[in-house]
């Protein structure tokens, strides 16, 4: 299950495997599933990550 984070008046979802954050819970869940299965990151998924401010 992805972690929900409140950040600068918005809600982000964090992959608990790699730590990347997303605005979409669905994409964060895809990231976490990929990380769990492959023990790596998928460039098509992580391009949607939100930069920490």
N, C-alpha and C positions, 0 to 999 in steps of 0.2 A: 504494500500500500504506500502511495506517495505521501509525502509530508506537506501540509498546508502551512504557508507562511504569510503573515501580513507584512507588507513592505511598502512604505511611502503611500499609504492610502489605497493600496491595491492588494489583491490576493494572488499569491504565486504558489506553484506546486513544484516540489523538489523531488527529484529522483534520489532515493536513499542509497543507491549504489554508487553513483558518480558525483552526486551533489549539485548537478546542474538544475537550474530553476526555469520554469515555463509559466506562461500566462494561461495555458490550456491544461486542464487536468488530464484530458485524453492523451495529449502528447507526452506528458510526464509519465503516464502509465506505460505508454509504448516504449519510452526510453528505459524505464526500469525493467520492463520485460526483456528488452534486448540485452541490457547490461547483465541481468541475471543469467540469461542463456548463453551469451557469447563471451562474457568477461571482457568486453570492449565497448567502445562507443560507435554509433552509427552516424555518419556525417549527414545523412538525409534527415535524421531526427534532431541532432544537436544544433543544426543551423537555426532552429526555432528557439533556442535557449535565450533567456533574458540576461543581459549584462547586469551585474551587481552595481548599484549606484552608491 
